[in-house]
Amino acid sequence: MGRIWDDVIGEEERALYERAGYGRPAGFGARPALLLVDLYVTDVDAREGSRFRDPLPAGADQYIPAVQLLLKAGRAARTPVFYSTNQYRADGRDMIGWKHKSWRAESHCRTLDGRPVPFIPAVAPRPDDWIIYKQRPSVFFGTQLVGYLVDLQIDTLLVGGQSTSGCVRATVLDAFSYGFRTIVVEECTFDRATVSHKVNLFDMHQKYADVTPLGEVLDYLRRLACSGSPASS
């Protein structure tokens, strides 16, 4: 079966990874959590005359229904749902590296005036979900996420969100480093650039995570729901 990256990663390169022993499936564990990275609105009118503008890539709206399906199945299985969003001081003094790499970072801070970046309404958190406020690409860095996951005895993370090459990837690498089985839900991730999206999915799948079609993840969650032993029990 073909994969999403086949048109940008050639057969010879894929064979190199196979010969090196990469790409072994990690599989699902017994106690998953959903981790939705930065599903926030990136085109915000915070006040008159001021706009935080970093629009979603063309076609990103196709991913939202996939995330909705993932959320529905996860909640039916009583799986904990974690969201992340960015929140910085209004003066931008806590942005650190972003000040050096983004022309617009500090103006974004002023626009948001210390508020977190708001979530996309169609996939926004519910009151019983977990929200992690972060200031770096990884949802793990400088946050309480790993403590919450350990307390809940989570062994598997089902990851979606934006962007594949940035905050999703950084989070996946940290999840791998902490020893979690990490599943990137293919249809629930997106990026500004198609090639970057595909290349990063390939690389994560080879070394740090299983990039898994949504249908397989939904089947796993349905089995979990029917088993009577959801992750939150």
N, C-alpha and C positions, 0 to 999 in steps of 0.2 A: 504494500500500500504506500502510495506517495505521501510525502510530508510537505508542509507549507514552505520549507526552505529549499526544496529540491531544485528550484529554478535559479537559485543564487549560490548554492554550495554544490560544486560539481561532484561527479561520482568518484573521481580520484581523491579529492579531499575527504569525502565521506569514508572512503576505504582506508585512508591514513588513520583516522580516528578508530576505526574498527580494529585495525591491526594493532594499534596501541592499547587496545583493551577498554576503550571508553564506550559509554552508551549503555551500560548495563542498567536494566530497570530496577529502581529501588522499590517500587510498589507502594501500596497503601498500608498504613498502620491500622490500629484499632480505635484511636481517639483523635479525630481530626478537628481542626478549627479552620474557618475561612479567614483569610487575610486579604483585604481589599485595599490596595495601595493607591492613595491619592486619587480617588474617584471624585475629584472636586471640579467645580466650575472654574474655567480658566479665562473667562471673558466677563468681568465683573464691573458694573457701575457702582462704585462704593459711595460716591457722593457727586453732586453736580460738578461737571468739569474735570472729573478725575476717573480714569479707567485703568483697571488691571487687565491687560489684554495679552493672552497667550492662548490663542484659539486651539480647540481640539483639531487634530488632523482630519482631512477630508475622509469621509466614510466612517468616522469613529462612532457615529450613532448606531451602526450595526452591532457594536459590541454591547450596547446597553441591554437589549433584550436577552443576550446570553448571560450577562451578570444577573439579571432578574431571575432567570431560570435557576442559576446556581444558588442564589439567595433563597428561593422558594424551597429547593430541595434541602439545603443546609438547615433551614429553620424547621422543616418537617422532621428532620433527624435530630432536632435539638442540639445542633452543633454550634458552639460559640462563634460569634461573628465579630471580627476585629476590623476596624477601619483606621486609616491614617489620613492626616491632613497636615499641612504646614502652618505654623504660627510663629511670627517673629515680632520683636519690638517695633513700634512705629518708627523709631529712628534707625532701624536696621543694624544696630550695633552687634546683634547676635547672629548675623548671617554668615560671618567668617568667610569661607571660601567662595560663596556665591557672589560676594562683592567684587571678587577678582575676575570671575568668569562670566558674569552676566551684566550686560549694559543696563538692564532695566530692573535689577533686583531691588535696589534701594527705593526706586519710585514705586514699585509694587508694595513695599512695606508702608510707605507713606499713604498709599491709596487704601490699604486695608486697615491702617491706623491701629495696629495691634490685634486685630481680630483674626481668627483662623480663616483660611480659605474655605468658602462654603462648599458643601457637597452637591453633586448633581441630584436634583430633586427625585428623579425617577429611581435612583438607587441609594437614596439617603439612609443613614442609620436609623434604627428604631431605638426607643428609650432603653431597651435591655441589651443593646449591642455595646461593644467596647470601642472607645475612640482613643487613638494614640496621637498626641500632638508632637510633631517632630520638627527638627531644624536641619537635618542632614538627609542624604538620599535614602539610607537604610532606615526602615521602621524600628530596627533594633538599637541603633546608635543613640546612646544617651537617653533612652526611654525605659519604662518599666515592663516592656512587652515580654521579655524572656521570663521575668518573675511571674507574670500572670499565666503564661503557658505552662511553666513548671507546676504552679499551684493547681492548675486544672488537669495536670497529667496528660497534656497533649503530646502526641508523638508524630502527628502528620499535619502539615500546613497545605491548604488548598489556596493558591495564590492567584489573584487577578489584579488588574488595574493598569495604571499608566506611570511612567512610560517604560516600555519593555527594556530599553537599553539603559535606562537611568535608575529610577527609584525601585522599579520591580527587580531589576538585576541585582542592585546593591542589597536589597532585602533577601533575595534568594541566596546570595553568597553567604550572608550572615546566618541564615536559617541552616544552611548546609554545615557551616562551621560549628554551630551549636548542636548538631547531630539530629535535627528533625528530618523526617522523610518529607521531601518538598515536592509538591505537585504544582506546576504552572498550568493553569487551565487555558488551553490554547486560544479558544474563542473569546476569552474574557480579558485578554491583554491587548494593549495597543500602544502605538508610538507615533511620533511626528513623521517618521520616514519609514517607508515599507521595507527597504533593504535592511536598514538597521534593525527593524523589528524581526525580520526573518533570520538574520545572522545571529542575533543575540538569543533567539529561541533555540537555534541549533546548538550554539555553544553551551547554553545552560543545560540542554537535554543531554549533551555528551558527558558533562562533568559534575553538575551540581544539582540537577533536578530531573524529574520526569515531566516533559512537556506532553500533556495528555489531552485528548479531545474531550470536549464538554460532555458528550454522550457517555463516555466511560466513567467520568466523575459523577454524573447524575445516577448512573446505575449503582455505583459504590455507595452513594448516600442513601439511595432507596433501600439497598440491602441492609445498611446500618439502621435505618428507621424501622425496618421489619424485624430486626434481630432483638429489639428491646433493650439494647445496651448502648444508648447514644453517648457521645463524648462528654456531655455535661452532667451525666449521672454520677 
